[in-house]
Amino acid sequence: MGRLTTHVLDTMHGTPAAGMRMRLERVDDGSAATLVRITLNGDGRADAPLLDGVAFKPGRYRLVFEVGAYFKEKAVALPEPNFLDEVPIAFGIADASTHYHVPLLVSPWSYSTYRGS
């Protein structure tokens, strides 16, 4: 059975994004339903898979990371409004038997992601 995990690295400070808040949404016909809301642990990870077991189903999903609030809490001087506030990553799960890992590398001005292992 597959699972969904994430990991966030703060590229400005060169550290895991400990304490960043995020949510997982399932997107059906353009409307999103929040499935999980968490705060990332000291390693910038969720303490458990975001989805696994019978909850891990094929479909469209979105991870939304609260990067603006995170960098403000780190006392980073940001303009108002800050350049990045929430970073959404929309993706699809096609195979419920495999592991989907969706990492985020982020600074106040840029981000990147990929399908990890």
Rosetta blueprint (number, residue, H / E / L):
1 M L
2 G L
3 R E
4 L E
5 T E
6 T E
7 H E
8 V E
9 L E
10 D E
11 T L
12 M L
13 H L
14 G L
15 T E
16 P E
17 A L
18 A L
19 G L
20 M L
21 R E
22 M E
23 R E
24 L E
25 E E
26 R E
27 V E
28 D E
29 D L
30 G L
31 S E
32 A E
33 A E
34 T E
35 L E
36 V E
37 R E
38 I E
39 T E
40 L L
41 N L
42 G L
43 D L
44 G L
45 R E
46 A L
47 D L
48 A L
49 P L
50 L L
51 L E
52 D E
53 G H
54 V H
55 A H
56 F L
57 K L
58 P L
59 G E
60 R E
61 Y E
62 R E
63 L E
64 V E
65 F E
66 E E
67 V H
68 G H
69 A H
70 Y H
71 F H
72 K H
73 E H
74 K L
75 A L
76 V L
77 A L
78 L L
79 P L
80 E L
81 P L
82 N L
83 F L
84 L L
85 D L
86 E E
87 V E
88 P E
89 I E
90 A E
91 F E
92 G E
93 I E
94 A L
95 D L
96 A L
97 S L
98 T L
99 H E
100 Y E
101 H E
102 V E
103 P E
104 L E
105 L E
106 V E
107 S L
108 P L
109 W L
110 S L
111 Y E
112 S E
113 T E
114 Y L
115 R L
116 G E
117 S L
